[in-house]
Amino acid sequence: MMPKFPARWGEAESALKAVQVAFDVEEAVLRAVRYAAFCNELSPSDQIRQVLDLPISSRPKRPRLTVSLSEADYIVLAERYGLAAEDKLAIKERVTNDLIAFAFTQSSPPSS
């Protein structure tokens, strides 16, 4: 039996009932889906939904990159930037600047 969700969660209730499904596929399939998602400016999940003719959320998504950083990673980055490992916000700002600098050294994909 599903629990009753608070009314303020509204439309999020259906998302809370969704189940994430993982597919074990060959590397070529992973690359094809990721490449198509990139070309179509979709997330890999939305690209899979498009392949399956399922609805895709029209809500605008916040453009962002993610990476998991361990405490050891923060120590390495803090040393690199001359910051305290506990100053995670300052480290995040410096990493953001490094990613922006990296982007300018790459050949740019076509913009929409």
Secondary structure, DSSP 8 states (H G I E B T S, - for coil): ------GGGTTHHHHHH---------HHHHHHHHHHHHHTT--HHHHHHHHTT-----S-----------HHHHHHHHHHHT--TT-HHHHHHHHHHHHHHHHHHS------
